[in-house]
Amino acid sequence: MCLLCHYSCLTCRGAGPDQCKVCAKGFLRRKSLCVSKCEEGEFIVDGACFSCDKKCVTCFGPRDYECYTCAENTLTGLGYYYYGFKCMM
């Protein structure tokens, strides 16, 4: 029996958008979904979206020293400051 995959899937195990095995061209993997772009606070590695460190708004990796821009400090309500790719209090 053949399955009709969601348009974001190249191959799938069911019809829903969360049933993709491989994403279609132009889509990125975010957990069980294939999406057209990563959200703010995520970065791309090998066609998949991963979360930035909580101190980062935008980043190029998962660690607190791989930030492009810093988030607001939720403890003080003031922003972290940016120093050499790292967001600090």
TANOR-V637145 format. One record per backbone hydrogen bond with DSSP energy under -1.0 kcal/mol. CO is the residue of the C=O (numbers start at 1). NH is the residue of the N-H. Records with the same first field share a line. If there is no record, write none. Layout:
# TANOR-V637145
CO = NH + NH
This chain:
# TANOR-V637145
6 = 9
8 = 24
11 = 21 + 22
16 = 19
19 = 13
22 = 10 + 11
24 = 27
28 = 35
29 = 49
30 = 33
33 = 30
35 = 28
39 = 42
41 = 52
43 = 50
45 = 48
47 = 29
48 = 45
50 = 43
53 = 56
55 = 71
58 = 68 + 69
63 = 66
64 = 87
66 = 60
69 = 57
71 = 80
73 = 77
78 = 73
81 = 88
83 = 86
85 = 67
86 = 83
88 = 81
